Amino acid sequence: MTSTSGPGPDGQLRLPLSVLDLSMVAEGQTSADALADTTALAAEADRLGFRRFWVAEHHNMATVASTSPPVLMAHLAARTERIRIGSGGVMLPNHAPLVVAEQFAMLEALHPDRIDLGIGRAPGTDRATALALRGAGNREAEDFPRNLLEVMGLLGDPRTEHGLWERFSATPSATSGPAVMLLGSSGFSAQLAGVLGLPFAFAHHFDMGGTTEAVSIYREYFEPSSILDQPHTIVTASTIAATSAEEAEWLAGPARLRRYGMRRGQLLPLLPPDQAREHPDFAAATSAPSSAILGTGAQVAVGLTELAERTEASELMLHTPTHGLPERLASLRAVAVAWAATGTAAAA
């Protein structure tokens, strides 16, 4: 096993590395195939010494099988041994706070000290689907801070005098609680995470910019809390490591084409690299600016080090959007080996 944290060869502390996976249904796959791939990736991340493995929440999308993070997390936690399993994230406006608290209290009881509750305020889908999910609840993003506080209180971290926890219990007798973290891609979530003294994970892999601004806002507004005495920032990054920079660029083609389509309102399939290259929008997609870190394992390690220094990250989380599982596994292995060979000093 190659640990992605701990002291490097020069005695410096390496930042922990983690993994984010969307259970992408690639062209020619089924949902069962995509979820099996996620399971295999989690097992390999566990073996390699990555700190966390997070799964996303998306709905009514032909290319994403991860619709229910708690269900998938229960499966992954049972199939791994020590890695922390988390949501990246639970989209809180889609759910009642008590339901979320119950689900994660149960996960924590089943797998103590291994569960992360990453919470986001985006719907993870279009508005019509979000309304269908919420039903009569009619929860809106404007209610997010209050609902977040309700979840926290139900899980044993009350921050206000009154709340649902006075009348309801997420589990009869908890001995530990999941780690609650706030996810975001904007200054709003960064500020809220800082005010509440929660760890903050920024979606740098969205390629929307604003990373350094958001993490600066988080640190500016950070208030020590009962769970955290100093800022803790996780920055996600799209990374693909291969035997050469050229191969990594080749493997990145399908994801870059899909992201280009999403920005134009088109949900394209995750094509094999050769088919992606033949798509009429491929040239435009690959010429668009991207924050993805591509290359050999050593080159990706250098890019991750620069990202960590620029953002003062406490942890880095890798999203590896290749078409095939073998390339995803190989990328994780290459990055883990290269990261272990370098002493990357923790910035926070």
C-alpha contacts under 8 A as a table, 3 or more apart, distances in Angstrom:
res1	aa1	res2	aa2	distance
1	M	47	R	5.73
1	M	48	L	4.98
1	M	49	G	6.49
2	T	47	R	7.71
2	T	48	L	4.88
2	T	49	G	5.80
2	T	336	A	6.41
2	T	337	V	6.51
2	T	340	A	6.85
3	S	6	G	7.29
3	S	48	L	5.93
3	S	49	G	4.17
3	S	50	F	6.65
3	S	336	A	7.24
3	S	340	A	6.69
4	T	14	R	7.08
4	T	15	L	7.50
4	T	16	P	5.62
4	T	17	L	5.76
4	T	48	L	7.37
4	T	49	G	5.57
4	T	50	F	5.57
4	T	51	R	7.56
4	T	336	A	5.87
4	T	339	W	6.40
4	T	340	A	5.88
5	S	13	L	7.10
5	S	14	R	4.99
5	S	15	L	5.72
5	S	16	P	4.53
5	S	17	L	7.02
5	S	49	G	7.65
5	S	50	F	7.68
5	S	51	R	7.86
5	S	340	A	7.59
6	G	13	L	5.41
6	G	14	R	5.53
6	G	15	L	7.70
6	G	16	P	7.76
7	P	10	D	7.57
7	P	11	G	5.12
7	P	12	Q	5.21
7	P	13	L	4.38
7	P	14	R	5.87
7	P	343	G	6.80
8	G	11	G	5.22
8	G	12	Q	5.48
8	G	13	L	6.14
8	G	14	R	6.15
8	G	340	A	6.28
8	G	341	A	6.60
8	G	342	T	5.85
8	G	343	G	4.12
8	G	344	T	7.12
9	P	12	Q	7.47
9	P	341	A	6.65
9	P	342	T	6.69
9	P	343	G	6.00
10	D	342	T	7.85
10	D	343	G	5.75
11	G	343	G	6.80
12	Q	343	G	5.12
12	Q	344	T	6.34
12	Q	345	A	5.34
12	Q	346	A	7.98
13	L	343	G	6.34
13	L	344	T	6.10
13	L	345	A	4.96
13	L	346	A	5.81
14	R	339	W	7.75
14	R	340	A	7.74
14	R	342	T	7.76
14	R	343	G	5.64
14	R	344	T	4.47
14	R	345	A	5.44
14	R	346	A	6.01
15	L	314	S	6.49
15	L	315	E	5.53
15	L	316	L	7.15
15	L	344	T	6.35
15	L	345	A	6.65
15	L	346	A	5.12
16	P	50	F	6.99
16	P	51	R	6.19
16	P	314	S	7.71
16	P	315	E	5.22
16	P	316	L	6.55
17	L	50	F	5.46
17	L	51	R	6.04
17	L	52	R	7.61
17	L	315	E	6.10
17	L	316	L	5.07
17	L	317	M	5.60
17	L	318	L	7.22
18	S	45	A	7.98
18	S	50	F	5.11
18	S	51	R	5.15
18	S	52	R	4.68
18	S	53	F	5.98
18	S	315	E	7.61
18	S	316	L	6.27
18	S	317	M	4.38
18	S	318	L	6.04
19	V	45	A	7.34
19	V	50	F	7.26
19	V	52	R	6.17
19	V	53	F	4.82
19	V	54	W	6.25
19	V	317	M	5.13
19	V	318	L	4.74
19	V	319	H	6.09
20	L	53	F	5.90
20	L	54	W	4.77
20	L	55	V	5.91
20	L	56	A	7.62
20	L	88	G	7.06
20	L	236	T	7.86
20	L	317	M	6.40
20	L	318	L	5.88
20	L	319	H	5.03
20	L	320	T	7.89
21	D	24	M	7.88
21	D	38	T	6.85
21	D	53	F	7.61
21	D	54	W	6.31
21	D	55	V	5.16
21	D	56	A	6.72
21	D	319	H	6.21
21	D	320	T	7.58
22	L	55	V	5.80
22	L	56	A	5.31
22	L	57	E	7.79
22	L	64	V	6.42
22	L	65	A	7.42
22	L	66	S	6.08
23	S	34	A	5.19
23	S	35	L	5.72
23	S	37	D	7.31
23	S	38	T	5.71
23	S	55	V	7.65
23	S	64	V	5.79
23	S	65	A	5.36
23	S	66	S	5.51
24	M	34	A	5.89
24	M	63	T	5.57
24	M	64	V	4.66
24	M	65	A	6.26
24	M	66	S	7.87
24	M	270	L	7.84
25	V	29	Q	5.67
25	V	30	T	6.32
25	V	31	S	6.15
25	V	33	D	7.48
25	V	34	A	5.21
25	V	62	A	7.44
25	V	63	T	4.70
25	V	64	V	5.56
25	V	65	A	6.40
25	V	270	L	7.34
26	A	29	Q	5.41
26	A	34	A	7.52
26	A	63	T	6.71
26	A	269	P	6.65
26	A	270	L	4.81
26	A	271	L	6.48
26	A	272	P	7.99
26	A	323	H	5.99
26	A	324	G	7.69
27	E	269	P	5.92
27	E	270	L	5.54
27	E	271	L	5.31
27	E	272	P	7.15
29	Q	33	D	5.85
29	Q	34	A	6.86
30	T	33	D	5.09
30	T	34	A	6.43
31	S	34	A	5.13
31	S	35	L	6.21
31	S	64	V	7.97
31	S	65	A	5.45
32	A	35	L	5.25
32	A	36	A	6.09
33	D	36	A	5.12
33	D	37	D	6.20
34	A	37	D	5.06
34	A	38	T	6.33
34	A	65	A	6.65
35	L	38	T	4.99
35	L	39	T	6.26
35	L	65	A	6.85
35	L	66	S	7.67
36	A	39	T	5.04
36	A	40	A	6.29
37	D	40	A	5.12
37	D	41	L	6.12
37	D	325	L	6.19
38	T	41	L	5.03
38	T	42	A	6.12
39	T	42	A	5.17
39	T	43	A	6.29
39	T	76	L	6.10
39	T	79	R	7.48
40	A	43	A	5.16
40	A	44	E	6.31
41	L	44	E	5.14
41	L	45	A	6.11
41	L	325	L	7.76
41	L	328	R	7.67
41	L	329	L	6.45
42	A	45	A	5.03
42	A	46	D	6.10
42	A	53	F	6.37
42	A	76	L	6.91
42	A	80	T	7.19
43	A	46	D	5.07
43	A	47	R	6.25
43	A	79	R	6.88
43	A	80	T	5.64
44	E	47	R	4.97
44	E	48	L	6.08
44	E	329	L	7.18
45	A	48	L	5.11
45	A	49	G	6.30
45	A	50	F	5.37
45	A	53	F	7.40
45	A	83	I	7.74
45	A	332	L	7.32
46	D	49	G	5.41
46	D	50	F	5.96
46	D	51	R	7.78
46	D	80	T	6.39
46	D	81	E	7.01
46	D	82	R	6.64
46	D	83	I	5.22
47	R	50	F	7.82
48	L	333	R	7.20
48	L	336	A	6.82
49	G	83	I	7.43
50	F	53	F	7.69
50	F	83	I	6.77
51	R	83	I	5.58
51	R	84	R	6.20
52	R	83	I	5.54
52	R	84	R	4.49
52	R	85	I	5.79
52	R	86	G	7.08
53	F	83	I	6.91
53	F	84	R	6.17
53	F	85	I	5.00
53	F	86	G	6.13
54	W	85	I	5.82
54	W	86	G	4.45
54	W	87	S	5.04
54	W	88	G	5.22
54	W	89	G	7.64
55	V	66	S	7.05
55	V	69	P	6.11
55	V	72	L	7.74
55	V	73	M	7.48
55	V	86	G	6.47
55	V	87	S	5.08
55	V	88	G	5.23
55	V	89	G	6.85
56	A	66	S	6.12
56	A	67	T	7.59
56	A	69	P	6.35
56	A	87	S	5.97
56	A	88	G	4.69
56	A	89	G	5.22
56	A	90	V	7.30
57	E	66	S	5.72
57	E	67	T	5.07
57	E	68	S	6.10
57	E	69	P	6.00
57	E	87	S	7.73
57	E	88	G	7.21
57	E	89	G	6.05
57	E	90	V	6.11
57	E	91	M	6.78
57	E	124	G	6.21
58	H	61	M	6.93
58	H	64	V	6.67
58	H	65	A	7.80
58	H	66	S	6.21
58	H	67	T	5.12
58	H	123	P	7.98
58	H	124	G	4.71
58	H	125	T	5.96
59	H	64	V	7.73
59	H	66	S	7.91
59	H	67	T	5.46
59	H	124	G	6.38
59	H	125	T	5.39
59	H	129	T	7.22
60	N	125	T	6.91
60	N	129	T	6.93
61	M	64	V	5.64
61	M	65	A	7.88
61	M	125	T	7.64
62	A	65	A	7.85
62	A	269	P	7.95
63	T	269	P	6.36
63	T	270	L	7.27
64	V	67	T	7.55
66	S	69	P	6.56
66	S	72	L	7.41
68	S	71	V	5.64
68	S	72	L	6.48
69	P	72	L	5.19
69	P	73	M	5.80
69	P	86	G	7.95
69	P	87	S	5.80
69	P	89	G	7.46
69	P	90	V	6.78
70	P	73	M	4.96
70	P	74	A	6.16
70	P	87	S	7.48
70	P	103	Q	6.63
70	P	104	F	7.17
70	P	107	L	7.65
71	V	74	A	5.37
71	V	75	H	6.66
72	L	75	H	5.20
72	L	76	L	6.22
73	M	76	L	5.01
73	M	77	A	5.89
73	M	85	I	6.25
73	M	86	G	6.67
73	M	87	S	7.59
74	A	77	A	5.31
74	A	78	A	6.32
74	A	107	L	6.53
75	H	78	A	5.32
75	H	79	R	6.42
76	L	79	R	5.00
76	L	80	T	6.23
76	L	85	I	7.22
77	A	80	T	5.30
77	A	81	E	7.28
77	A	84	R	7.90
77	A	85	I	6.18
77	A	111	H	7.04
78	A	81	E	7.59
80	T	83	I	6.82
82	R	114	R	7.25
83	I	114	R	6.82
84	R	113	D	7.76
84	R	114	R	4.36
84	R	115	I	5.68
84	R	116	D	6.83
85	I	114	R	6.07
85	I	115	I	5.20
85	I	116	D	6.07
86	G	89	G	7.62
86	G	115	I	5.60
86	G	116	D	4.19
86	G	117	L	5.73
86	G	118	G	6.57
87	S	90	V	5.78
87	S	116	D	6.47
87	S	117	L	5.57
87	S	118	G	4.99
87	S	119	I	7.35
88	G	117	L	7.89
88	G	118	G	5.31
88	G	119	I	7.10
88	G	120	G	7.86
88	G	183	L	7.38
89	G	117	L	7.24
89	G	118	G	4.72
89	G	119	I	5.05
89	G	120	G	5.77
89	G	183	L	7.04
90	V	117	L	7.33
90	V	118	G	6.22
90	V	119	I	4.91
90	V	120	G	5.99
91	M	94	N	5.89
91	M	95	H	7.38
91	M	119	I	6.04
91	M	120	G	4.79
91	M	121	R	5.44
91	M	122	A	5.98
91	M	123	P	5.75
91	M	124	G	6.69
92	L	95	H	5.38
92	L	96	A	7.49
92	L	97	P	7.43
92	L	119	I	6.36
92	L	120	G	6.09
92	L	121	R	5.70
92	L	122	A	7.88
92	L	123	P	7.85
92	L	144	F	7.09
92	L	147	N	7.54
92	L	148	L	7.56
93	P	96	A	7.69
93	P	121	R	6.07
93	P	122	A	7.34
93	P	123	P	6.52
93	P	134	R	7.82
93	P	139	R	5.57
93	P	140	E	5.83
93	P	141	A	5.88
93	P	143	D	7.74
93	P	144	F	6.60
94	N	123	P	6.48
94	N	130	A	6.53
94	N	133	L	6.16
94	N	134	R	5.38
94	N	139	R	7.05
95	H	99	V	6.83
95	H	100	V	6.76
95	H	134	R	6.67
95	H	139	R	7.94
96	A	99	V	5.38
96	A	100	V	6.57
96	A	137	G	7.55
96	A	147	N	7.95
97	P	100	V	5.23
97	P	101	A	6.15
97	P	147	N	5.95
97	P	148	L	7.38
97	P	150	E	6.15
97	P	151	V	5.14
98	L	101	A	5.05
98	L	102	E	6.05
98	L	150	E	7.78
98	L	151	V	6.67
98	L	154	L	7.21
98	L	164	L	7.93
98	L	170	A	6.69
99	V	102	E	5.18
99	V	103	Q	6.20
100	V	103	Q	5.23
100	V	104	F	6.25
100	V	151	V	7.02
101	A	104	F	5.37
101	A	105	A	5.87
101	A	151	V	5.61
101	A	152	M	7.92
101	A	154	L	6.17
101	A	155	L	6.16
101	A	170	A	5.52
102	E	105	A	5.14
102	E	106	M	6.17
102	E	170	A	4.46
102	E	171	T	6.35
103	Q	106	M	5.31
103	Q	107	L	6.33
104	F	107	L	4.84
104	F	108	E	6.01
104	F	115	I	7.70
104	F	117	L	7.13
104	F	178	P	6.77
105	A	108	E	5.10
105	A	109	A	6.18
105	A	155	L	6.93
105	A	170	A	6.28
105	A	171	T	6.16
105	A	174	A	7.50
105	A	177	G	6.59
105	A	178	P	7.04
106	M	109	A	5.01
106	M	110	L	6.21
106	M	171	T	7.06
107	L	110	L	5.13
107	L	111	H	6.02
107	L	112	P	7.90
107	L	115	I	6.86
108	E	111	H	5.03
108	E	112	P	4.89
108	E	113	D	6.75
108	E	114	R	7.03
108	E	115	I	5.75
108	E	176	S	7.08
108	E	177	G	6.15
108	E	178	P	5.81
109	A	112	P	5.56
109	A	174	A	7.20
109	A	175	T	7.73
109	A	176	S	7.52
111	H	114	R	5.77
111	H	115	I	6.93
112	P	115	I	7.11
112	P	176	S	6.74
112	P	177	G	7.81
113	D	176	S	7.11
113	D	177	G	7.40
113	D	178	P	6.83
114	R	178	P	7.48
115	I	178	P	5.06
115	I	179	A	6.49
116	D	178	P	5.38
116	D	179	A	4.72
116	D	180	V	6.17
116	D	181	M	7.35
117	L	178	P	6.15
117	L	179	A	5.79
117	L	180	V	4.77
117	L	181	M	6.11
118	G	180	V	5.98
118	G	181	M	4.72
118	G	182	L	5.68
118	G	183	L	6.19
119	I	180	V	7.45
119	I	181	M	6.22
119	I	182	L	5.06
119	I	183	L	5.65
120	G	182	L	6.30
120	G	183	L	5.02
120	G	184	G	6.27
121	R	141	A	6.12
121	R	144	F	6.43
121	R	184	G	7.72
122	A	141	A	7.36
123	P	126	D	7.28
123	P	127	R	7.66
123	P	130	A	6.16
125	T	129	T	6.36
125	T	130	A	6.37
126	D	129	T	5.53
126	D	130	A	6.24
127	R	130	A	4.93
127	R	131	L	6.16
128	A	131	L	5.23
128	A	132	A	6.37
129	T	132	A	5.02
129	T	133	L	6.20
130	A	133	L	5.06
130	A	134	R	6.21
131	L	134	R	5.17
131	L	135	G	6.04
131	L	138	N	7.24
132	A	135	G	5.34
134	R	137	G	5.33
134	R	138	N	5.89
134	R	139	R	6.73
135	G	138	N	6.43
139	R	143	D	6.78
140	E	143	D	5.57
140	E	144	F	7.19
141	A	144	F	5.17
142	E	145	P	7.55
143	D	146	R	5.64
143	D	147	N	6.18
144	F	147	N	5.12
144	F	148	L	5.93
145	P	148	L	5.09
145	P	149	L	6.29
145	P	192	L	7.81
146	R	149	L	5.19
146	R	150	E	6.32
147	N	150	E	4.94
147	N	151	V	6.32
148	L	151	V	5.20
148	L	152	M	6.24
149	L	152	M	5.03
149	L	153	G	6.04
149	L	158	P	7.16
149	L	159	R	6.80
149	L	160	T	7.83
150	E	153	G	5.14
150	E	154	L	6.14
150	E	158	P	7.76
150	E	163	G	6.27
150	E	164	L	6.21
150	E	165	W	7.44
151	V	154	L	5.17
151	V	155	L	6.27
152	M	155	L	5.15
152	M	156	G	6.48
152	M	157	D	5.13
152	M	158	P	6.12
152	M	159	R	7.86
152	M	180	V	7.49
153	G	156	G	5.20
153	G	157	D	4.61
153	G	158	P	3.77
153	G	159	R	6.76
153	G	163	G	7.18
153	G	164	L	7.48
153	G	165	W	5.88
154	L	157	D	7.15
154	L	158	P	7.31
154	L	164	L	6.83
154	L	165	W	4.89
154	L	168	F	7.58
154	L	169	S	6.43
154	L	170	A	5.87
155	L	170	A	6.73
155	L	177	G	6.28
155	L	178	P	7.77
156	G	177	G	7.23
158	P	161	E	7.65
158	P	163	G	7.98
158	P	165	W	7.92
160	T	163	G	7.12
162	H	165	W	7.89
162	H	166	E	6.88
163	G	166	E	5.90
163	G	167	R	7.99
164	L	167	R	5.67
164	L	168	F	5.88
165	W	168	F	5.07
165	W	169	S	6.12
169	S	172	P	6.45
171	T	174	A	6.30
174	A	177	G	7.14
180	V	198	L	7.14
180	V	199	P	7.59
181	M	193	A	7.93
181	M	198	L	5.78
181	M	199	P	5.00
181	M	200	F	5.93
181	M	201	A	7.25
182	L	189	S	7.06
182	L	193	A	5.97
182	L	198	L	6.66
182	L	199	P	6.33
182	L	200	F	5.05
182	L	201	A	6.29
183	L	189	S	6.89
183	L	200	F	5.86
183	L	201	A	4.74
183	L	202	F	6.01
183	L	203	A	7.43
184	G	187	G	7.99
184	G	188	F	8.00
184	G	189	S	5.27
184	G	190	A	6.76
184	G	200	F	7.58
184	G	201	A	6.39
184	G	202	F	5.22
184	G	203	A	6.18
185	S	189	S	7.30
185	S	202	F	5.58
185	S	203	A	5.30
185	S	204	H	7.37
185	S	206	F	7.92
185	S	208	M	7.93
185	S	210	G	7.78
185	S	211	T	7.69
185	S	214	A	7.61
186	S	189	S	5.90
186	S	190	A	6.57
186	S	210	G	7.31
186	S	214	A	6.19
187	G	190	A	4.93
187	G	191	Q	6.00
187	G	213	E	7.51
187	G	214	A	5.03
187	G	217	I	6.56
187	G	218	Y	7.85
188	F	191	Q	5.30
188	F	192	L	6.25
189	S	192	L	5.07
189	S	193	A	6.00
190	A	193	A	5.24
190	A	194	G	6.23
190	A	200	F	6.68
190	A	214	A	5.77
190	A	215	V	6.65
190	A	217	I	6.10
190	A	218	Y	4.63
191	Q	194	G	5.09
191	Q	195	V	6.18
191	Q	217	I	5.92
191	Q	218	Y	5.20
191	Q	221	Y	5.86
191	Q	222	F	7.70
192	L	195	V	5.15
192	L	196	L	6.18
192	L	218	Y	7.87
193	A	196	L	5.28
193	A	197	G	5.94
193	A	198	L	5.04
193	A	199	P	6.65
193	A	200	F	5.93
193	A	218	Y	6.67
193	A	222	F	7.38
194	G	197	G	5.04
194	G	198	L	6.36
194	G	199	P	7.95
194	G	200	F	7.79
194	G	217	I	7.89
194	G	218	Y	4.88
194	G	219	R	6.51
194	G	220	E	7.53
194	G	221	Y	4.86
194	G	222	F	3.68
194	G	223	E	6.00
194	G	231	P	7.51
195	V	198	L	7.93
195	V	221	Y	5.59
195	V	222	F	5.33
195	V	223	E	5.42
196	L	222	F	7.43
196	L	223	E	6.59
196	L	224	P	7.96
196	L	225	S	6.89
197	G	222	F	5.83
197	G	223	E	5.15
197	G	224	P	5.28
197	G	225	S	4.94
197	G	227	I	7.39
197	G	228	L	6.03
197	G	229	D	7.60
197	G	230	Q	7.86
197	G	231	P	7.36
198	L	225	S	7.59
198	L	227	I	7.38
198	L	228	L	6.63
198	L	231	P	7.79
198	L	232	H	7.70
199	P	228	L	7.61
199	P	231	P	6.67
199	P	232	H	4.88
199	P	233	T	5.97
199	P	234	I	7.64
200	F	218	Y	7.59
200	F	232	H	6.39
200	F	233	T	5.02
200	F	234	I	6.17
201	A	233	T	5.75
201	A	234	I	4.39
201	A	235	V	5.68
201	A	236	T	7.33
202	F	211	T	7.00
202	F	214	A	7.70
202	F	215	V	7.60
202	F	233	T	7.59
202	F	234	I	6.34
202	F	235	V	5.09
202	F	236	T	6.36
203	A	206	F	5.67
203	A	211	T	7.95
203	A	235	V	6.52
203	A	236	T	5.42
203	A	237	A	7.55
204	H	207	D	6.04
204	H	208	M	7.30
204	H	209	G	7.15
204	H	211	T	6.07
204	H	235	V	6.21
204	H	236	T	5.25
204	H	237	A	5.63
204	H	291	S	7.75
205	H	236	T	5.66
205	H	237	A	4.52
205	H	238	S	5.14
205	H	291	S	6.98
205	H	292	A	7.08
205	H	319	H	7.33
206	F	209	G	7.99
207	D	290	S	6.19
207	D	291	S	5.88
210	G	213	E	5.22
210	G	214	A	6.02
211	T	214	A	5.27
211	T	215	V	6.31
211	T	311	T	7.38
212	T	215	V	5.34
212	T	216	S	6.05
212	T	310	R	7.21
212	T	311	T	5.58
213	E	216	S	5.14
213	E	217	I	6.25
214	A	217	I	5.09
214	A	218	Y	6.25
215	V	218	Y	4.92
215	V	219	R	6.29
215	V	233	T	7.29
215	V	311	T	6.71
216	S	219	R	5.20
216	S	220	E	6.08
217	I	220	E	4.99
217	I	221	Y	6.21
218	Y	221	Y	5.47
218	Y	222	F	5.88
218	Y	231	P	7.68
219	R	222	F	5.09
219	R	231	P	6.17
222	F	230	Q	7.58
222	F	231	P	6.42
223	E	229	D	7.84
223	E	230	Q	7.83
224	P	227	I	7.99
224	P	228	L	5.81
224	P	229	D	4.46
224	P	230	Q	6.02
224	P	231	P	7.99
225	S	228	L	5.17
225	S	229	D	5.99
226	S	229	D	7.46
228	L	231	P	7.25
228	L	232	H	7.94
231	P	348	A	7.53
232	H	313	A	7.44
232	H	314	S	5.62
232	H	348	A	7.03
233	T	312	E	7.76
233	T	313	A	5.17
233	T	314	S	5.11
233	T	315	E	6.47
234	I	313	A	5.90
234	I	314	S	5.92
234	I	315	E	4.72
234	I	316	L	5.51
234	I	317	M	6.77
235	V	308	A	7.98
235	V	311	T	7.89
235	V	313	A	6.29
235	V	315	E	6.53
235	V	316	L	5.01
235	V	317	M	6.02
236	T	316	L	5.77
236	T	317	M	4.40
236	T	318	L	5.74
236	T	319	H	6.97
237	A	291	S	7.63
237	A	292	A	6.59
237	A	293	I	7.35
237	A	316	L	7.33
237	A	317	M	6.21
237	A	318	L	5.19
237	A	319	H	5.94
238	S	291	S	7.35
238	S	292	A	4.76
238	S	293	I	6.19
238	S	318	L	5.90
238	S	319	H	4.69
238	S	320	T	5.72
238	S	321	P	7.25
239	T	292	A	5.72
239	T	293	I	4.75
239	T	294	L	5.71
239	T	300	V	7.02
239	T	318	L	6.12
239	T	319	H	6.10
239	T	320	T	5.31
239	T	321	P	7.87
240	I	248	A	5.86
240	I	251	L	7.59
240	I	252	A	7.05
240	I	292	A	7.94
240	I	293	I	6.62
240	I	294	L	5.03
240	I	295	G	6.70
240	I	300	V	7.52
240	I	320	T	5.72
240	I	321	P	7.66
240	I	322	T	7.59
240	I	328	R	7.65
240	I	331	S	5.73
241	A	244	S	7.89
241	A	245	A	7.88
241	A	248	A	5.90
241	A	294	L	5.92
241	A	295	G	5.18
241	A	296	T	4.90
241	A	297	G	5.06
241	A	300	V	6.36
241	A	330	A	7.56
241	A	331	S	4.52
241	A	332	L	7.48
241	A	334	A	6.30
241	A	335	V	6.56
242	A	245	A	6.89
242	A	247	E	6.04
242	A	248	A	5.17
242	A	295	G	6.15
242	A	296	T	5.06
242	A	297	G	6.70
242	A	327	E	7.77
242	A	330	A	7.22
242	A	331	S	6.00
242	A	334	A	7.32
243	T	247	E	6.67
243	T	248	A	7.60
243	T	295	G	7.73
243	T	296	T	5.56
243	T	297	G	7.80
244	S	247	E	5.25
244	S	248	A	6.36
244	S	295	G	5.89
244	S	296	T	5.21
245	A	248	A	5.08
245	A	249	E	6.25
245	A	294	L	6.55
245	A	295	G	3.87
245	A	296	T	5.75
246	E	249	E	5.15
246	E	250	W	6.28
246	E	295	G	7.31
247	E	250	W	4.93
247	E	251	L	6.21
247	E	295	G	7.70
248	A	251	L	5.10
248	A	252	A	6.14
248	A	294	L	5.69
248	A	295	G	5.36
248	A	296	T	7.41
249	E	252	A	5.06
249	E	253	G	6.50
249	E	294	L	6.62
249	E	295	G	7.41
250	W	253	G	5.52
250	W	273	P	6.44
251	L	254	P	6.99
251	L	273	P	6.03
251	L	322	T	5.97
251	L	323	H	7.43
252	A	255	A	5.69
252	A	256	R	6.27
252	A	273	P	7.81
252	A	294	L	7.96
252	A	321	P	7.27
252	A	322	T	6.35
253	G	256	R	5.24
253	G	257	L	6.14
253	G	273	P	5.98
253	G	276	A	6.43
253	G	277	R	6.96
253	G	282	F	7.73
253	G	286	T	6.91
254	P	257	L	5.17
254	P	258	R	6.21
254	P	270	L	5.70
254	P	271	L	5.53
254	P	272	P	6.52
254	P	273	P	5.64
254	P	276	A	5.35
254	P	277	R	7.88
254	P	322	T	7.25
254	P	323	H	6.83
255	A	258	R	5.04
255	A	259	R	6.13
255	A	270	L	6.56
255	A	321	P	5.97
255	A	322	T	6.83
255	A	323	H	7.80
256	R	259	R	5.17
256	R	260	Y	6.12
256	R	285	A	5.93
256	R	286	T	6.27
257	L	260	Y	5.11
257	L	261	G	6.26
257	L	268	L	7.79
257	L	276	A	6.96
257	L	281	D	7.18
257	L	282	F	5.93
257	L	285	A	5.17
257	L	286	T	7.08
258	R	261	G	5.07
258	R	262	M	6.29
258	R	267	L	6.88
258	R	268	L	5.33
258	R	269	P	6.73
258	R	270	L	6.40
259	R	262	M	5.03
259	R	263	R	6.38
259	R	285	A	7.92
260	Y	263	R	5.29
260	Y	264	R	6.59
260	Y	285	A	5.34
261	G	264	R	5.10
261	G	265	G	6.25
261	G	266	Q	4.69
261	G	267	L	5.94
261	G	268	L	6.07
262	M	265	G	4.97
262	M	266	Q	5.01
262	M	267	L	5.42
262	M	268	L	7.43
263	R	266	Q	7.32
270	L	323	H	6.31
271	L	275	Q	6.01
271	L	276	A	5.48
271	L	323	H	6.64
272	P	275	Q	5.42
272	P	276	A	6.11
272	P	323	H	5.80
272	P	324	G	7.92
273	P	276	A	5.04
273	P	277	R	6.21
273	P	323	H	7.33
274	D	277	R	5.24
274	D	278	E	6.71
275	Q	278	E	5.20
275	Q	279	H	6.65
276	A	279	H	5.27
276	A	282	F	6.61
277	R	282	F	5.75
278	E	282	F	6.99
279	H	282	F	5.33
280	P	283	A	7.39
281	D	284	A	5.45
281	D	285	A	6.07
282	F	285	A	5.00
282	F	286	T	6.12
283	A	286	T	5.38
283	A	287	S	6.15
284	A	287	S	5.23
284	A	288	A	6.35
285	A	288	A	5.50
286	T	289	P	7.94
293	I	300	V	5.83
293	I	303	G	6.11
293	I	304	L	7.48
294	L	299	Q	7.32
294	L	300	V	5.88
295	G	298	A	7.71
295	G	299	Q	5.35
295	G	300	V	5.74
296	T	299	Q	5.06
296	T	300	V	6.14
296	T	334	A	7.52
297	G	300	V	5.17
297	G	301	A	6.15
297	G	331	S	7.39
297	G	334	A	4.74
297	G	335	V	4.72
297	G	336	A	7.97
297	G	337	V	7.49
297	G	338	A	5.47
298	A	301	A	5.03
298	A	302	V	6.35
298	A	334	A	7.94
298	A	335	V	7.20
298	A	338	A	5.20
298	A	339	W	7.67
299	Q	302	V	5.12
299	Q	303	G	6.33
300	V	303	G	4.98
300	V	304	L	6.08
300	V	335	V	6.77
301	A	304	L	5.07
301	A	305	T	6.13
301	A	335	V	6.43
301	A	338	A	6.14
301	A	339	W	5.71
302	V	305	T	5.08
302	V	306	E	6.33
303	G	306	E	5.16
303	G	307	L	6.22
304	L	307	L	4.99
304	L	308	A	6.09
304	L	316	L	7.72
305	T	308	A	5.10
305	T	309	E	6.21
305	T	344	T	6.64
306	E	309	E	5.14
306	E	310	R	6.08
307	L	310	R	5.10
307	L	311	T	6.11
307	L	313	A	7.94
308	A	311	T	5.33
308	A	312	E	5.41
308	A	313	A	4.96
308	A	314	S	7.72
308	A	315	E	7.87
308	A	316	L	7.29
308	A	347	A	7.29
309	E	312	E	5.11
309	E	313	A	7.07
309	E	347	A	6.77
310	R	313	A	7.99
312	E	347	A	5.11
312	E	348	A	6.39
313	A	316	L	6.81
313	A	346	A	7.72
313	A	347	A	6.21
313	A	348	A	6.54
314	S	346	A	6.38
314	S	347	A	6.23
314	S	348	A	5.09
320	T	328	R	6.12
320	T	331	S	7.62
321	P	328	R	7.42
322	T	325	L	7.29
322	T	327	E	6.50
322	T	328	R	5.99
323	H	327	E	7.82
324	G	327	E	5.69
324	G	328	R	6.62
325	L	328	R	4.96
325	L	329	L	6.16
326	P	329	L	5.18
326	P	330	A	6.12
327	E	330	A	5.05
327	E	331	S	6.04
328	R	331	S	5.13
328	R	332	L	6.37
329	L	332	L	5.25
329	L	333	R	6.32
330	A	333	R	5.13
330	A	334	A	6.13
331	S	334	A	5.16
331	S	335	V	6.16
332	L	335	V	5.26
332	L	336	A	6.03
333	R	336	A	5.13
333	R	337	V	6.18
334	A	337	V	5.30
334	A	338	A	6.16
335	V	338	A	5.11
335	V	339	W	5.83
336	A	339	W	5.14
336	A	340	A	6.06
337	V	340	A	5.21
337	V	341	A	6.35
338	A	341	A	5.12
338	A	342	T	6.64
339	W	342	T	5.38
339	W	343	G	7.69
339	W	344	T	7.80
340	A	343	G	7.34
